[in-house]
Every structure is written in C-alpha cells, then in structure tokens.
Amino acid sequence: MSKYINKLLTSAFVGCGIAAVLTSCRFEDEDYFDQPAALRIEQTTAEIQKTLVDAPNGWVMQYFTGTDDIEGFNIMARFDQNGKVTMAGNHRFLRDGNANKYTEFSSLYQLLREDGPVLAFNTWNDILMPLVDPVDPSAAPGSLVKDGEGMAGDHNLVVLSYSNDEILLRGERHSARIRMIPCTGDWQEYFNATNTFKDFAANTAITNFYVIGPKADTLYFKNLRSGVVTYCERINDPLFPTTVNCLFTPNGFRLHREDEINGTKFQEFRLSADSICLLSENDSVRVFPCWDNYIVDDINKKKNKLWAFDSSTFNTSQKATYDAILADMSGLEVKGIGFYSYNGSAASLTLEFLSGKKSVYASIQFGVRKLGYGRVEMTYDPMGKANSNFNPLVKQGRTNVEPLMRELAATLVGTYDLTPNSYFMPTGFMMKSVDGAVTYKLNN
C-alpha cells in the first residue's frame, strides 16, 4: 500500500508546532510531542531504504529533468544497505566515449531527513551526473546550458510516495520528475528491448501519429522518436502546438505528465495485442502511426521506390493487359508495374525494368489523393503526360507498351480503402474499392 509522505509528515509537523506553543506552560510536553514526530520520520526513512534495497533486480528510474527541452531517460539503480548504489544507462550524454552505450557506474547515496525524506546521490555517478552537471557545455547542447543550469537535472530527490511497486520523487532544485518501478529482468536486456521497440514504433520514416479519443476526437503527436513530442490539433500549420517530453519502455512510451483529450486522461501507452496502435492505461486513447500519409506521400513525392502490384490480384481483363505488356517487353527484365513518383513531384503509374543493371522507370501521370484515414481517390487523365523513358522502347519496336499502360491505368480509377501489412512500417498494403468489387495487393 502506498505511503503518502506529505500526509504523514503534516501530522508530525503539526505535533511539533503544538509542542512549541505549549513549551511555556509545560516543558515536559515538548518531549511528549517531539519524540513521536522524530521517531515517525526515522521510521519512514528506514522503510524507504528497505523498499529501495529489497528490489531484487533494482529499479528502473524514469527520469525527467527540470526542462522540457530534452527527452526522458531510463536509468537503472540497485541500492545496498550500506549506502552504495550501482546505476546503468545508455543515454546520449554519457561521457568518455560511452554515449549511447550500455554503461554501469557505482557511487554513494544517502537518505536525508529534511522537511521530508530526501534520496540524495551525493557523490559523482557517470550515469546520473551529466544530467545534473551545471557547467559543462561540451557534454550538453549549448542551447540547454542556460545560466549555468545545464540540463536542469537533480541529484537530491524528495520522496513523494513509496511502495514496493512504485516510488515517486521530485528534484529539490529544478523539480525534476522521477518515477521508479521495479526492474523484473536483466538491465541490458531492458535497454535492448526498449531500443528495439523504439526502432519499430517510432522509426525514422513515420514521424507523425494520430491520437484518437473515445469519441473519435483526434489530435496529433509529431516527432515522437525525438522524445520531445509536438502535440497539436492538426499536422500541417498547427494553431496551438505544445510540446511534452517522453521516454520509451520495452513495450511503449510514457509522457512526463498526464494529459487529456476531451476529458479522457492518458500518460503511458503500450503496444496493442494486434500491433496496430498504442493504447493508453485504460485502452480509452489510441495512438496510430500516420501510415496512410506515409504511403500516399511516398507515392506522390519520393523517388526510386516502386509500390508494385501483385499481378495475381488483377482481374481477368487486367491480367490480359499485363501479360501483353510483358510480351512486348520480351528480352528485358520487368521488375513490376505500380505507383511511383513522377519526377519526384507527382504520382504515376510506372513500369520498372532493367536496362543492363540499371532500373528504368517508364511512367504516365496518375492521381493518388488522400480523402480520409486510409482512404484514397485515384484518377487518370488519358491526355496526361508520359516521361521520356518510353522513347527508347519505341525505337526498339516496343510500341504497344505505353498504350497498354494507359489501358491498365483507366481500369484503376476509383476510391479505395488501404490496409497496410504493418501499421508502423508498411512495406505493402491492400487496396480495396469502396464498393468491395476489387482488391489489389501492392509491395515495395
């Protein structure tokens, strides 16, 4: 059961105050009131130390400094009865060439009895102190070294509450926010699992996320991977963007403070069982990667990546057209037909084939426009331009390739719902017409 220090100490300090008032009347009453208060503080401190020491695998310190400019940090800590603490971390501010490498370091700790119990790390520790160091600009970005405060970390931490399952602390100077939970396994495996999850769920390709409340209210997270999330009501040109920092866990991420969407609160997210989104504590808020934006933007803006149709999903007429294209391309290796960026600025229906060892993309303009979540409209103008890569084919006598490509393009016009093969990093998707008549499969 969690023991709330403030409540306990308030009663103790009230007792002390009464004793002081009564000193002039009955001196012996001072001992009567003061002794229980001192004993209660002593007992609380002893209980906190026992809680710290008794965690068999130590603790995961989810450490947020007193500034919102940087991400949160996972720091492992194992305490012994004699005042020794061993910490481990792999954050980017580790020094002596250890940045982003798993590192352990031992130092001393102490439980102080101030206005309340304070967990003090009172000797240098390579894992923690770079976040606390107020003066070394070489170890922290210059923009964070403000008025000699460095990254505004704290090493004296007021104990707000404690139990065997959770300890909450607050920095004395900068109000750094720390939550400690028991570590259930190997420390290095915890960091490895966290990094693996981060690379999966917050990869460098998809940087924006839908935040959807229970009433389908939608907000957005941008740049989750950085650990400093921009929280806004729309992705492009947001009106009131705010930032909140976070840290990753082996199965999700945690914001440094509780937030809400239309009255529904959230702070920590975990991967859903079907791996399509991240769920808040009570499953009421969902975070989906903007996979559909990624696919549509990739089709419309990127180069050198073909989202190719699986020809087995063509209907009979389309399959006949595709086979006729292959026949006209006889002697050349065809890589596929699919969507590609025309000159890096517009979507196209494209035939990719090899000329020697080099890929060549013969493209005709084709419209792919997002209508809503996972829904696209596909349009084709028969008078739309084709790129010059058809010209060498014509010179070789392959005169039917472009007309056949245009014939195929005309059959793809319509509105479709997309379903990715992976919501967090799609390498393919299903494209189903809204009337359910046809479904295509594409891969890149």
Buried (B, 14 or more C-beta within 10 A) or exposed (E): EEBBBEEBBEEBBEBBEEBEEBEEEEEEBBEEBBEBBEEBBEEBBEEBBEBBBEBEBBBBBBBBBBBBBBBBBBBBBBBEEEBEBBBBBBBBBBBEEBBEEBBBBBBBBBBBEEEBBBBBBEBBBBBBBBBBBBEEEEBBEEEBBEEEBBBBBBBBBBBBBBEEEEBBBBBBBBEBBBBBBBBEEEBEEBBBBBBEBBBEBBBEEBBBBBBBBBEEBBBBBBBBBBBBBBBBEEBEEBEEEEBBBBBBBBEBBBBBEEBEBEEBEBBBBBBBEEEBBBBBEEEBBBBBBBBBBBBBBBBBEEEEBBBBBBBEBBEEEBEEBBEBBBEBBEEBEBBBBBBBBBEEEBBBBBBBBEEEEEEBBBBBBBBBEBEEBBBBBBBBEEEBEBBEBBEEBEEEEBEBBBEBBBBBBEBBEBBBBBBBBBBBBBEBBBBBBEEEEBEBBBBB
